[in-house]
Amino acid sequence: MTFATTKRRALLAAAGIASLLAATPALAEVTVLGWPGGPEETALRAAADAYNAKSDVAENDKVELLFFNRDGFWDKLQADLAAGSKAFDLNLLATYSIGRYAPFMEPVELSGEAKAVYGDSVLSTMQYQGKQYGVPTDLSLHFMYFRKDLIEALLKDDAGKAKYAEISEKYLGKKLEPKIPDEWTWDDYAATALYFTQAVNPDSPTRYGTVLQLKNLLFNIMVWQSVPRAYGANWMDDSGKITVNSDAYRKGLEIYKLLYDNGASPKDSLSYEFAEANAAFASGQVAAMLQWNAAAGDLTSKEKSPAVADVTETVAPPAGPQGRFTHIHGLGFGLNKNAENKEGAAKFVKWLSSKEAALIYAKNNGAPALTPEVVVEVADSRPDLVKLGEFAGKYGYVMNGATSAKALSVYELQAKEFTGYWSGQQSIEDALASTEKGMADLLK
């Protein structure tokens, strides 16, 4: 069922044919298709209400919101766009789906403030083939979550430091010293995870040093890929050659394999994703983990995570030889090529990318990644956004090809092949070779 059909049926069921006909003029407004439930809906409603209340917004340019459930959202959206639906003027976009929908959409013009509000790396999450296709209203990236009480104790413990050096030499081939998490390399993370694993160090205060999300799921690859990225990995080079079969990808895969095989993450991690990883960390039996920024609210809540709320801290992901990186992808809104009110939609897009709109969105539970100059205005009420904007600007990246029409298929391919390696079902050579071949077919 398409969005257009859904909307017609909903209107018919609610009021009948006569009311539907009477309501037709309202469809001349700017209709925005959003994602229901959660902070995204709350923030979008607040922004729309503020825009509609502005004295210079004409009646036929006011915003009407339309929502459909998340299950199958992207497939239904593609069906409507491909069918030339006029049921909505603006629709939700995600970084990894822009290339899929670009043929049915038009590039947008943002406000003159957009660059100063968001910064180049965040704006790039809504770009495809050099054109801007949307306003980046919400951003997702990764934090390294860690138990500050455990790290602080280790840094003061000479016997612990000696044990740490012994473990790192045995498993990583070099003696390392404990560091504060903001100075970690990926080797430091691995050494710390092994040290806080009882299967490796029986004196560890936690059963597991980390928790890995190893389920065959595309979003888990997004979490993991910042590891190889720090070693120089990319999907393909500027000429379009697939570069996944590389030392950088091998290193990233091997780090996870090392930790999983030595019990640093629960054995059932092969079925883990966001919720399971959060639950493991919240139990108090995990020292550190790489996880989406969306987990911060729950893991620092005394009501939701009483065992760790007071001792959980976050930093950007660790560094590698090529730097420090975090995967980023955005949710935003773009213009339907068949929109009935393109002029009004364009006005709303410009406003939505302004500082005024971004602050309204932020104050109402949205997750925009704002520049330091802008986020300071909401820092007291939304301290999480300070790190979100900082990390996005300093460390955010989008893989070359990750906004293409086949981006989701690439992530699914990598999830299948790399999970096969982590679970012991195939060699690392076979996993990389199969991924390289599959990506070449998908991205040609």
N, C-alpha and C positions, 0 to 999 in steps of 0.2 A: 504494500500500500504506500503511495507516495504522500509527501507532505500536503500537496494540493488536495488530494482526495481526502486525507485526514481532516483538513481544515473544513472542507465543504460538509463532510458528514457531521463534524462536531457542531457546525452552525445549524445544520438542518435538524439535528437531534435536539438542540437547545431551544429553537424558536420556530421551526417550520419554514415553509417556502416564503410566506409573506414577509416574515422578519428577515430572512436572508436577503431578499430583494431590497428591503428597506435599509439593510446594513451595508449594501454595496458601496455607497459613497465613502464609507470609512476605509475601504481598501485603497483609496487614493492616498492615504497616509503612508508614511514610511514604515513598512512592515519588516521587522527584524526577527529572524529565526535564531533562537538561542538554545542553550543546553539547560534542561530543567534540573532543579535540585542543587543543593550545595551552595558554596559562596559565589560561584559564577552567576547564578540566577539572581541572588540577593543584590550583588553589585550592579548587574545590568539593569535591574528594576529601578534602583536608586538613581543611576545615571539617566535613564529614560525619563523618570519623573522630573529630574532637575532640568533636563533639556526642554521638556514640554511646558514647563513653567516659565521659560524665558519669554520675555515680552516681544522679542524680535523673531520668534518662530511662528510662521504662518500656520493656520489651522490644518491645511492640507499637507504640511510638512511635519506635523507632530508624529511621534513614534508610537507604533503599536507593536507589542511583543507577542511572538508566537513561539510556543515550546512543543517539543516532541520528546519522547523518552529516549534515554541514552542507548538502550539496547538496539543495535543495528542502525544507529544514527547515521554513520558515514555512508553506508550503502544506500539508505533511503534518500539521503541528500544527493548523492550522485544520480540516482534514478530521476529525481525531480529536476535537477539542473540539466541533465541530458535530454529530458523531455520538453525543455523550454518552459518550465513552470513559471508563472507570474504570481504565485501565492506569497512570495516574499521578495523584498528588494535587497536586503542585506542578509547574509547568512554566516553562521559560525564557520571558522576555518581552523586548521591545526597545521603546524609547520610541516609535518610528515604527510599531509594530504593536499597541499597546495597544488602540486603538479598534476594531481589527479583531477582537480576541479578547474584549473586555469582555463581550459578550452571553453568553459561555459560561464566564465566570469570576466570582468573588466578590471584593469589596474585602477588603483585609487590615488587620489591626491590628498596627502595629509596636511595638517596645519603647519604653519611656519615654525611652530614651537616643538614639533614632534622630535626632532633630533636632540634638542636640549632636554626634553622630558625623558626620553627613553635611551638615547645613545645608539650608535651604529649597530652594535652586535645584537641588540634586542630588535631593532627594526628589521634586521636581516632575517629574523625568524618568520617574517611574513612576506618574504621576497621570493620571486621565481624568475629565472632567466633575466635578471637585472631589473625587474619591475616590481613595484610595491603592490601587493594584492590585498593587504589588510592592515588593520590597526591591532597591534599586539597588546590586548587587554590583560591577559593572564600569562604568567610564565612559570614553567617547571624546570627545575634543575636539581642538582644533587649536593647534599651536605655530607661531610664525614661526621657522624654522631659518635661521641665517646664519653666514657665515664671519667670525669675529671678527678674524682676521688681516687680511683685506681691509678691513674697516670701520675698524680701528685705523689702518691705513696711510693710508687716505683722509683721516681726520680730522687727520692730521699733515702733509698734502701741500697746500700753498697752490696749486700749479698744478692739482692734482686738484680742489680746491674751485672754482676758477674754471671748469674744464671742466664740473663738475657743475651750476653755476649756468647756464651756457650751454645745456646739454642740457635742463634742467628748463624754462627759458624757451621753448625751441623746441618741446618736445613737450607741456608742461603749461600754457604761457601765463604762467608766473611764475617768478622766480628763487628757487631754494631753496638752503639750505645743508645740507651733510651733518650728520646727527644720529646719536646712538647709537640702535640699533634699539628700545630700550624707550621711546623718545620719538617713534617714527615715527607719522605719519598715513598714510593710504593713498596720498596724493600723494607722501609721502617714500619709501614703498616703491616706487612706480612710478618715481620719479626715480632711485633707487638701482639698480633693475633695469635701467633704460636705460643708466645710466653704466657698469655692468659688462657691457655687451653689445658685443661687438666689431663688430657690424654698425652700431652707433651710435657707439661710441668705440673706434677701432682700437687704442688703447693699453691697453684693458682686459686685466687678467691672466686673466680668465675669458671663455669664448666666449659664455656666456649669463648674464644678470643674474638670471634666475629660471627656474622650470620650472612650467608650468601643467598641471593635470589637466583636459583638455578632451574626453575621451571621452564619448560619449552614455551616461552612467551616473549613476544617481540619487545615489550616494555622492559624486560629484564636485561636484554641486550643493550638498551639505552643506558641502563645503570652501569653495566660493566664496561662499555666501550671507552669511557674516559681513562681506563687503565692503558690500553694500547695507544690511545691518542697521545698520552704523555710521553710515549716512546717514538712518536712520529707517524702513527698510523693514520690512514685516510681511506675512504672507499675507492677513490680513483684519483689519478693525477690530472693536471690541466688538459692533457691531450685526450682524456677519456679512458686511459688504460686502467684496468682494475688492479689495485695495489694491496689487496687484502692478504695475499700469500706472502707475508713478510716477517722479518724478525720482530717487528713491533707487535703484530698480532700474536705471534708465537709467545712472546713474553707475557702479554696480557692473559692469554689462555693458560699458560703454565702457572702463573701466580694463583689463579683461582683453583686450579687442579691440585697444587701443592697444599693449599689450605684445606680443601675438601677432603683429600685423601688422608690427611693427618689429623682429622677430627676437630679442626678449628671452627667448623660450622656443623650444625646438626646433620646427621646422616640423611634425614628426610628433607634436606634443603633442596633436593631435586624436584620437590613439589611446592617450593616456596615462591611467593611473590610479595607484593607490598604488605598485605595484612599479616601474613605469617612472620615476616621479618620484624615488623613492628611488635608483634606479640612476644617474640623471642627476646628482643631487646628490653621491652617493658618488664619482663620477668625478673630482671636483675642478674641474669646469668650470661650476659654478653658484654664484652669490654668496648667494642667499637663496631660500627658498620657504615657502609655507604648506602645512602637512602635518599629518596625524593624529599625536597623541602617541605612538601605537604605534611610530612610526619611530625614536624617540629611542634606544632600545637598540641598534639596528643602526648608526645613523649616528654614534654615539659609541664604537663598538667598534673597537679597533685591528685585530682579526682580520677583521671583516666590511667595514669601511670605512677602510682604512689611509690613504687619501689625505686624509681630512677629519676623522677621529676626534678629533684633538687640537685642532682649530680650530673645531669646531662648537658653537654655543651656541643656546639657545632663549629666546624671550620670548613673551608673549601677542600675539595678532594686533594690527595697528596700529589707531589710533583714527580716528573720523570725527566730524562735527559733533555727533552724538548720543551719542558715547561709544565705548568699546572693548568688543568683543564676541567671543565664540567660541561657535559651535554646540556643543551638548552633546547626547549621547544615551546612555542607559544600557542595560545588560543587567541583568536581575534575575530574580526568581522570584515567581510569583503562584499563586493558588489556583484549581484546576479546580473548577467548580461541581458536577461529579459525582464529586468525590473521595470515596473510601470511608472515609478516615480524616481527616476535616476537623479534628477536635479535635487530633490529633497533628500535622497539617500546620500548624495555627495556632501551636502551641507552637514548632515549628522556625522558622517565619517570625519570631516574636518574638525568638528567640535569634539568628537570622541578622542581625537589624538592631541587635544590641547591639554595644557597644564590644569586648567579648571576641571575638566572631565576626569583626568587621571587621579586627581586628589579625591574627588567624589567617589570614584571607583575604589580607591584604596581605603577610604574611611568606612566603606560598607562591605568589608570582608573580601574584596577582590585581591588578586595577587599580581599587580603590575610591577614590572622591574623598572624602577625609576632611578634616574641619575642622582648622585649625592646632593646636588644643588636643590633637587625637588623633594626627595624623600625625607629630608630634614624636617619638612613641614608636617609630616605624619609620624615621625620617629617615636614620639612618646606613646602614641596609641598603637602603632604597628612596628615594633622593633624588628620583627622578622623580615620586614621589607627592606630594612637597611642592608642586611647581608644579601638578600635576594638581588638587589640592584648592584651592589658592589661586586658580587661574584659573577653576575652576568656580564658586567662591563669588563672585568679583568680576565676572566677565565672562560667565558662562554664560547662555544663553538657549534657549528652545524657541519656535519660531514659533507664533503663534495658529492652531490647527488642525492642528499637526504631530503630534498624538497621535490624530487622528481615524481612522476606519476607512479613509479614502481617502488617508491621508498618503503612503504609498508611491507611489500613483498620481499624486499631485501632484508629487512629486520626479521621477518618470519623465517627466511632461509637461514640466516645466521643463527637464530635461536635453535632451529632444528639441528644444524650441523655441530654447533659448539656445545649444545647440551649433550649431544651424542659423545663428544670427546670427554666432557667432565664426568659423565656417568660411566665411562669405560667401554662404551659400545663401539668406538672407532678410534683410530690413531689420530694424533694431531695433524699428521701429514695428509691423511684422507679428509679430515674435516676442512682444512684450509684449501685443498685442491677442489673439493666439491663446492665450497663456497665461492671460490674464484670463478669456476665455470658457471655456476648458477647466476652470479652477479653479472657476468659478461652477457649472458642471455637476456637478463632483465633490463640492463641499463644500456644495451646497444642502441 
